[in-house]
Amino acid sequence: MAKEPPSISLLLLLLSAVVFITFPAAISAIGVNYGTLGNLPPPTQVANFIKTQTSIDSVKIFDVNPDILRAFAGTGISVVVTVPNGDIPALANGRQARRWVSANILPYHPQTKIKYISVGNEILLTGDNNMISNLLPAMRNLNNALVRAGVKDVKVTTAHSLNIIAYDLTGAPSSGRFRPGWDKNILAPILAYHRRTKSPFMVNPYPYFGFDPKNVNFAIFRSPYKAVRDPFTRKVYTNMYDALMDSTYSAMKALGYGDVNIVVGETGWPSACDAPWCSLENAAWFNLNIIKRSQGQGTPLMPNRRFETYIFGLFNEEGKPGPTAERNWGLFRSDFSPVYDVGLLRNGQGGGGRGGGGRPALPAPSTGGGKWCVAKSGATDAQLQGNIDWVCSQGGVDCKPIQAGGSCFNPSNLRTHASFVMNAYFQKNGRNDGSCNFSGTGVVVGNNPSNGACKY
């Protein structure tokens, strides 16, 4: 995962939007990044959980861990493996590439459904000229080694941070171009390789890295929004993710490779960090929208296009160093309970955990303990309506009480309606203070706000 933001501040200064959408009742398969830094369950339990309890159909790992590759054998779940960055220079030698394939792919394939080999991760971001100059030769050699071994269904690619994009003063996605010096010398040959081998161009579009703190909604797909048009294409952009994807496509097209398939190797939003824009609801809302786009919504320049997508990440990794956000990107905790629900659990049930039994997708609602979540007095009507729309689109929270005739319809105003649904979400998530953030519009109180028949 990128640790530094791409150069997108100019884009964000010009754009300010967010989208309100509804989601299908069922979410089809999607991929996840499976990191292992922390006290996590063994790979056999992870593979069983993904296969039996979720609709996740592919995982991406950051090495060639033999225990993980063996664990996914026979599951039908696709696996993306990663060549460690430091191994790249050696793989520029054809013999070394053949040995690497013999040691790391052939013992597990085809029992384990290895789909891609990612040669390193975000190599251009490292600035290491030795790795950069040997990246494409290593990719070619690994591909040749696979062909020589008779392996036809494993493609070789590499994942790029979006610092490869240079944004001009217009900030228009249609003006996206690769950075000078990298465009024709490095990325054009890589794209030519992808076209020839029918392998995907893998990018890691993270709105979280480099967004405008004054414009959080634009980064996380939240309403209210102000639609903005690209001055050249007149296409409307309502979120940063679409702008990043279309900037990438425009850069590829400018070099003559707009036909090469794009795979999203990493994207996500942390559920906790050292700032107010990280919360359970923000992370869930972001990833729900990412899933929708992966299933065919597309972008303004790539309408109805499906993007194979790998959300970051599977688990909260307690062993990761750095700021709080680094340890809070996961969809699940180490006991397989969901950090928040984006519809990937089958029948609303969690995984077997270490004990093997089922569990609810989220903690059961509770009104005990003297904690309730209500709307802050300074929240605007637009923010309150956005909170209602978001909670009621999630499923699992009963919003009928605030509808006409419901027990909490009166008094009929946005503040009381929003407080009811915000509290319902808060209680459903185990009264965790982070689930009452709502982009800074919620507050935890100790006084029960119930009124008559309206029970909180």
C-alpha angles and dihedrals in degrees: 000000000000115000096193128055122250116242099271105124093108090053092051095047089061101041129063119168147116135189135231114207140157125237133224117255091244128040118212124220125306136171130250136198110244109208121179107201104126145034094309132159118269118274093252091061091044092052092048092048093050093046099045105028107033142046091231107128103181140033133198120210129191098229139014097269105180093208090057093045091051092046092058094048111124094007096105089228113134118236129205112202126199130219107224110250093240092058094061100089092053092051090061082081111082095217092052090049091053090050091049092053091046092052102038109026112024097057091058106030131124095009086061110048099232107185107173139012109213108204101218126319126268093341097170089056090060093063089215104146093196092058094039094052092048097044099092095039088053091049092050093047094049090049091049090048091053092049091048090051091051094248107143103163101060116086126199121225141141131229120241130202112224091245081096087079122084114203120209127214094274092060087211115155089220088061094055112133135171116256115276110260092028098056105069098014101049115004100042092057090046091051090048088054091051092050092049095047096036089235124143130257103236121209135176107218108187115176086184091071110072104358121146108260088215089057105046094141091062089057097048103038093248127150146269097066142172111216115231128198128217101242092223104041097024087225115152120237119198099170143028097241093063089047091053093048094048091046088055092048091048091051091050092046092050088061092047098257104105089126095065113108118249123218122190103226097182138005135141147118127250118243092214135024140140093283136064096249093073112083140132092258094048093049092047093047092049094049094044088057092046090053091050091053092048090057098059112290090113126180134282092271094035105038119187091002117145117225119201099228137193114197118213107260153013098190140022099250108216092185096063117111126222132050125354093264092065090067097045109059096101131117089206140033122233091267089057093251111138119254085209134343124257096162098264095119116092115243090353091289130132126226131278095264117201090311095053098233127124123256136189115271089241133014114279116264115268133181096186129099099061097267126122134166121227137167117273116247092241096054114120124233090249091054092047092050089048090054092050092048092049098047094044092050092057101071121224094071116091108226095174094098091068093049122094108291093018124129092251100038092102127098083043104212136117096245096058093040092050092046091053096052093039089054092047089055091045092052092045090055094055097265091285108169090226090063089062095057099093092177091309096310098104132073132189114235135186097216118088107242093199114133122196110301091358104094120190 
